[in-house]
Amino acid sequence: MGQFEGEWGEWMRQFEGEWGEWMRQFEGEWGEWMRQFEGEWGEWMGQFEGEWGDLKENGESGGGSLKENGESGGGSLKENGESRWGSLKESGESGWGSLKENEESRWGSLKENGESGWGSLKENGESGWGSLKENGESRWGSLKENGESRWGSLKENGESRWGSLKENGESRWGSLEKNGESRWGSLKENGESRWGSLEKNGESRWGSLNENGRVDGAVWRRMGRVDGAV
């Protein structure tokens, strides 16, 4: 139990550190996004309020449907052949409803650089929220970093961290493993289970508990003999 509590405490400290780091990153990204959004919204509202009424410029309708340079403005609002509102676009991308910048959607599905940003949020070809990805990995729903899932199923370096939690190809939580062994649910170290059935060097430690081929739990076996209860 002392070992378990130590491992649990260590894991909780690691998890809380990763969670705190993720929350700080998320809050920073959220704050940055909100500042950007509020700035864009204020900019857009200033532009929109100037264009609204029954406003036409260069053969486009202003109120109802608002256009500038052959694009519709209100209802669907466009600039340079792109819709701004309903579907909002800038430079051939949809802006609102589905909001895009440089061929990526920003809201509904939010994208930056060809990735979805919100609903499904992506950065650099990865989903950011709903399923959140960074560098081709999912971050939230299924959360990944460097091709591994982080949350839902949480992975690091090709291993799951949460749901099934792994480190270096092993599961850490649900089934928890280290170096190809399960750590939790069935918990293993060096090919042995540690918890549920707990093993060391091919022997079970907990539930059925063995060390060096002996059962150390309900019955104690040594050299193939049953020596009695512990």
C-alpha positions as CSV (number, residue, x, y, z in Angstrom):
1,M,0.0,0.0,0.0
2,G,2.9,2.3,0.8
3,Q,4.2,1.7,-2.8
4,F,0.7,2.1,-4.2
5,E,0.1,5.3,-2.3
6,G,3.5,6.6,-3.4
7,E,2.8,5.8,-7.1
8,W,-0.7,7.2,-6.8
9,G,0.6,10.4,-5.2
10,E,3.3,10.7,-7.9
11,W,0.7,10.1,-10.6
12,M,-1.7,12.6,-9.1
13,R,1.1,15.2,-8.9
14,Q,2.0,14.5,-12.5
15,F,-1.6,14.6,-13.6
16,E,-2.3,17.8,-11.7
17,G,0.8,19.4,-13.2
18,E,-0.2,18.4,-16.7
19,W,-3.8,19.5,-16.1
20,G,-2.7,22.8,-14.7
21,E,-0.3,23.3,-17.6
22,W,-3.1,22.4,-20.1
23,M,-5.5,24.7,-18.3
24,R,-3.0,27.6,-18.4
25,Q,-2.4,26.9,-22.1
26,F,-6.1,26.6,-22.8
27,E,-7.0,29.8,-20.8
28,G,-4.2,31.6,-22.6
29,E,-5.4,30.4,-26.0
30,W,-9.0,31.2,-25.0
31,G,-8.1,34.6,-23.8
32,E,-6.1,35.3,-27.0
33,W,-8.9,34.0,-29.1
34,M,-11.5,36.1,-27.3
35,R,-9.3,39.2,-27.6
36,Q,-8.9,38.5,-31.3
37,F,-12.7,37.7,-31.7
38,E,-13.7,40.8,-29.8
39,G,-11.3,42.9,-31.8
40,E,-12.6,41.4,-35.1
41,W,-16.2,41.8,-33.8
42,G,-15.7,45.4,-32.9
43,E,-14.0,46.1,-36.2
44,W,-16.7,44.3,-38.1
45,M,-19.5,46.0,-36.2
46,G,-18.0,49.4,-36.9
47,Q,-17.8,48.5,-40.6
48,F,-21.2,46.9,-40.5
49,E,-22.9,49.9,-38.8
50,G,-21.4,52.2,-41.4
51,E,-22.6,50.1,-44.3
52,W,-26.1,49.4,-42.9
53,G,-29.4,51.2,-43.7
54,D,-30.2,50.7,-47.4
55,L,-26.5,51.1,-48.4
56,K,-25.1,50.5,-51.8
57,E,-21.7,51.1,-53.2
58,N,-20.4,50.2,-56.6
59,G,-23.7,48.5,-57.8
60,E,-24.3,46.5,-54.6
61,S,-27.3,46.5,-52.3
62,G,-26.7,47.7,-48.7
63,G,-29.6,46.8,-46.5
64,G,-31.4,43.5,-46.7
65,S,-28.6,42.1,-48.7
66,L,-25.5,44.3,-48.3
67,K,-22.9,44.2,-51.0
68,E,-19.5,45.8,-51.7
69,N,-17.7,45.1,-55.0
70,G,-20.4,42.6,-56.2
71,E,-20.7,40.8,-52.9
72,S,-23.7,40.5,-50.6
73,G,-23.3,42.2,-47.2
74,G,-26.1,41.6,-44.7
75,G,-28.1,38.3,-44.5
76,S,-25.1,37.0,-46.3
77,L,-22.4,39.7,-46.2
78,K,-19.5,39.5,-48.6
79,E,-16.3,41.4,-49.3
80,N,-14.2,40.6,-52.4
81,G,-16.4,37.7,-53.4
82,E,-16.7,36.2,-50.0
83,S,-19.6,36.1,-47.6
84,R,-19.2,37.9,-44.2
85,W,-22.3,37.0,-42.2
86,G,-24.7,34.0,-42.3
87,S,-21.7,32.5,-43.9
88,L,-18.9,35.1,-43.3
89,K,-15.9,35.0,-45.5
90,E,-12.7,36.9,-46.1
91,S,-10.6,36.2,-49.1
92,G,-12.6,33.2,-50.4
93,E,-13.4,31.7,-47.0
94,S,-16.6,31.6,-44.9
95,G,-16.5,33.7,-41.8
96,W,-19.6,33.1,-39.6
97,G,-22.0,30.2,-39.3
98,S,-18.9,28.6,-40.7
99,L,-16.2,31.2,-40.3
100,K,-13.1,31.0,-42.4
101,E,-9.9,32.8,-42.9
102,N,-7.5,31.8,-45.7
103,E,-9.7,28.9,-46.7
104,E,-10.2,27.7,-43.2
105,S,-13.4,27.8,-41.1
106,R,-13.3,29.8,-37.8
107,W,-16.6,29.3,-36.1
108,G,-19.2,26.5,-36.2
109,S,-16.3,24.6,-37.5
110,L,-13.4,27.0,-36.8
111,K,-10.2,26.6,-38.8
112,E,-6.8,28.2,-39.1
113,N,-4.4,27.2,-41.9
114,G,-6.8,24.6,-43.3
115,E,-7.8,23.3,-39.9
116,S,-11.0,23.5,-38.0
117,G,-11.0,25.8,-34.9
118,W,-14.2,25.4,-32.9
119,G,-16.9,22.8,-32.9
120,S,-14.0,20.8,-34.2
121,L,-11.0,23.1,-33.6
122,K,-7.8,22.5,-35.5
123,E,-4.4,24.1,-35.8
124,N,-1.9,23.0,-38.4
125,G,-4.2,20.3,-39.9
126,E,-5.4,19.1,-36.5
127,S,-8.7,19.5,-34.6
128,G,-8.7,21.8,-31.6
129,W,-11.9,21.4,-29.7
130,G,-14.7,18.8,-29.8
131,S,-11.8,16.8,-31.0
132,L,-8.8,19.0,-30.3
133,K,-5.5,18.3,-32.0
134,E,-2.0,19.8,-32.2
135,N,0.5,18.7,-34.8
136,G,-1.8,16.0,-36.2
137,E,-2.9,14.8,-32.8
138,S,-6.2,15.2,-31.0
139,R,-6.2,17.3,-27.8
140,W,-9.7,17.0,-26.3
141,G,-12.6,14.5,-26.7
142,S,-9.7,12.4,-27.7
143,L,-6.6,14.5,-26.8
144,K,-3.3,13.8,-28.5
145,E,0.2,15.2,-28.6
146,N,2.8,14.0,-31.1
147,G,0.4,11.5,-32.6
148,E,-0.9,10.2,-29.3
149,S,-4.2,10.8,-27.5
150,R,-4.1,12.9,-24.3
151,W,-7.7,12.9,-23.0
152,G,-10.7,10.6,-23.5
153,S,-8.0,8.2,-24.5
154,L,-4.8,10.1,-23.4
155,K,-1.5,9.2,-25.0
156,E,2.1,10.4,-25.0
157,N,4.6,9.0,-27.4
158,G,2.1,6.6,-29.0
159,E,0.7,5.5,-25.7
160,S,-2.6,6.3,-24.0
161,R,-2.6,8.4,-20.9
162,W,-6.3,8.5,-19.8
163,G,-9.2,6.2,-20.3
164,S,-6.5,3.8,-21.1
165,L,-3.4,5.6,-19.9
166,K,0.0,4.5,-21.3
167,E,3.7,5.6,-21.1
168,N,6.2,4.2,-23.6
169,G,3.7,1.9,-25.3
170,E,2.1,0.9,-22.0
171,S,-1.3,1.8,-20.5
172,R,-1.4,3.9,-17.4
173,W,-5.0,4.1,-16.5
174,G,-8.0,1.8,-17.1
175,S,-5.3,-0.7,-17.9
176,L,-2.1,1.0,-16.6
177,E,1.2,-0.2,-17.9
178,K,4.9,0.6,-17.8
179,N,7.4,-0.9,-20.2
180,G,4.7,-3.2,-21.8
181,E,3.1,-4.1,-18.6
182,S,-0.3,-3.0,-17.1
183,R,-0.2,-0.7,-14.0
184,W,-3.9,-0.1,-13.2
185,G,-7.0,-2.3,-13.6
186,S,-4.4,-4.9,-14.3
187,L,-1.1,-3.2,-13.1
188,K,2.2,-4.6,-14.4
189,E,5.9,-3.8,-14.2
190,N,8.4,-5.6,-16.5
191,G,5.7,-8.0,-17.9
192,E,4.0,-8.5,-14.6
193,S,0.7,-7.1,-13.2
194,R,0.8,-4.8,-10.2
195,W,-2.8,-4.2,-9.3
196,G,-6.0,-6.1,-9.8
197,S,-3.6,-9.0,-10.4
198,L,-0.2,-7.5,-9.3
199,E,3.0,-9.1,-10.4
200,K,6.7,-8.7,-10.1
201,N,9.1,-10.6,-12.4
202,G,6.3,-12.8,-13.8
203,E,4.6,-13.3,-10.5
204,S,1.3,-11.8,-9.2
205,R,1.5,-9.3,-6.4
206,W,-2.1,-8.3,-5.6
207,G,-5.5,-10.1,-5.9
208,S,-3.3,-13.1,-6.5
209,L,0.1,-11.9,-5.2
210,N,3.3,-13.6,-6.2
211,E,7.0,-12.8,-5.9
212,N,9.5,-15.1,-7.6
213,G,6.8,-17.7,-8.3
214,R,5.1,-17.6,-4.9
215,V,1.6,-16.5,-4.1
216,D,1.9,-13.9,-1.3
217,G,-1.8,-13.1,-0.9
218,A,-4.6,-15.5,0.2
219,V,-2.2,-18.5,0.0
220,W,1.6,-18.4,-0.1
221,R,3.3,-20.8,-2.5
222,R,7.0,-21.5,-2.5
223,M,8.7,-23.9,-4.9
224,G,5.3,-25.3,-5.9
225,R,4.1,-25.9,-2.3
226,V,1.1,-24.1,-0.6
227,D,2.6,-22.7,2.6
228,G,-0.6,-21.2,4.0
229,A,-2.4,-17.9,4.3
230,V,-0.6,-14.5,4.9
